[in-house]
């Protein structure tokens, strides 16, 4: 994807790299870590973020060959700037044993089927529901935020064997989840080893 980088963004990344040496990270992990830190101004994500380079490479290829993107909430969808994201929260309803966010995941899966990239930055229940489905995702960016269920749902995601980007702590949110996805979309395909 060709995009014009604003001078403020360039300066932000210069400052980030002056405070944190990311040069030893593999290219896609570096892109994700830097973009998440850029979106949050939180250098602690360098140690909090969990992502496997091989899974990121497979997801990067899937994205750049047309895999659909699904977001749990409109704030995440709005933050994804290089691709339209499916979000079905507006049509979802809470019912017995199912939150609106979980129902939205079911609705979105019915639309996109297997092989999508899922970006969950708000609702732990959306992440839990996704793991209950046989969704065969290309990648799950699971970074819901909160004191109730967020860290636990992310730990379950990491234990699930699904290809994933997550973080260990309770922090997260729409901006960082969208940033992780944007990092993969903004990085040229095929990815080069000497990512800058």
N, C-alpha and C positions, 0 to 999 in steps of 0.2 A: 504494500500500500504506500503510495506517495502522499506525504502530508507535509505541510509547512509547519515547522516548529517555531513557536513564538519565542522572542528573546527572553521573556520572563521564564519560560519553561527551560530554555538552555541554561540560564543562570541558576535556576533551582537545581538542576542536575549537576552543575559544576560544584555548587555548595555541598550537595549531598555527597559527591565523590571526594570532596576535600575532608569530609568528616568520617567517611566510611569507605574502606577499601573493598570494593566488590570485584576487583579485577581477577581474582582467583576463582570466581564462580563460573560454572558452565554457562553458555550464552543465554539460553532461555530462562534458566533460574535467575541469572543476573538481571535480565530484563524484567521479570516479574517482581523480584525483590525491590529493584530500584523504582519501578512504577508504583508499587504499593507504598513505599516510603515517601515518594514524591506526593502521593495523594493524601497522606496522613501526617507528614512531617514527624514521623515517629520512627527513629532509627532502630528501636527495639524489634521491629518486624524482621530485621536481619537474622535474629536468633529465634523468633517466634514462628516464622513461616516454614511450612513443610511442603516440599515439592520435589518430585523425582524428575531428573532431566529426560530420561527415556519416555516417561509418560507425557511430559511437556512437548517433546518432539512429535509424538504420535498425535497429540491434540492440535498442535500447530499445523501439521499436515492436514488434519481433518478440517480445521477451520478454513484453511486456504484453498481447500477443494470443495467448499460449500456446505459443511456441516451446519445444521441450524443451531441457534443460540437461544436458550431459554433463561429468563430471569424470574426470580421469585416475586419481586415487587417492581412497580414502575420506577422507583428511584434508581434501582440497579439498571433497568432497561434504559433509562435516560442517560446514565453515565457511560453506557457503551456507545462510543461515538463513531465507530467505523462499520457498524453492522446493525441491522434491525434485529431486535430480540423479541421473542414471543413472551408475553406475560398475560396470564389469564386470571389474575387476581380479581379484576373488576367483575368477571362473570361468576366467580366462585361464591359458594355459600357454606356456612358452617352447618354441620349436621351431627348427629349422634356419633361421638368419638372421632370427629374429623374437623380440624380447624379450616378456616377459609384458605389459609396458605397451603395446607395439605391438599385440599380439594383443587386448588389452582394447579398444583403439580400434576394431579391426575388429568385435568383438562388439557394441560399443555402436552403431556405425554401422548394423549389420544391424538393430538394434532401432529406432533413431530416424529413420534416413534423412536426406535433405537438409534444410537449413534450421534446424539446431540451433545452439545457442550452446555452444561447447566451451571448457572451463576446464582448462588444463593448467598445473599448478604444481609438478610434481615431475620428470617423466621427459622428457628431451629426445627419447628414442626414440618416445614417444607423439606428440609434436609432429611429428616427422619422418614417422611413419606417417600421421597425419592429412593432411599435405600430399601424400602419395602417393595418397590416395583422392580420388575425385571427389565430395567430401562437400557441396559448395555450402553452406558454413556461413553462418549469419546473422552470426556473429562468432567469432573465435578469440581467447581470452585466453590468450596463450602466455607464461608467466612461469616456466618451469622453472629450477631453481637448480643450480649445480654448476660444477666446474672442467672437466668433460669433456663437451663438446658443447652446453652450455646456451646460451652466447652465440652460438655458431654456428647453432644451430637457430632462435633468435630472429631472427637476421639473415636467415636463409633465409625465415622467415615474413614479415618485412617486405618482402622482395624478391618474394614470391610473388604479390602482388596480392590476396590474400585480405583481407577486412575483419578488422582485428586490433587488439588492445591487446598491447603487449609492452614490454620494457625492453632497453636496450642492453648492460648489464653482465652479469656472471655471477650476480649476486644475483637473488633471486626467491623462489619457494616457495609452499607451499600457502596460507598465511595471506594473502599479498598477492594471489594469483590469485583466491581466494574474495572478498577485499575488493573487487577491481575489479568482479566480477559483482554483489556486493551493492549497490554504488553505483548500478548501473543498475536493480536491482530496487527499491531504496528511493526512487528519484527518481520523483515522481508522473508519470503519463502523462495527457495529453500534457505534455511538458516545457515549462516556462516559461523565457523568455529571462532573466529576472532571478532566477536560481537563488540561493538563500541557504544 
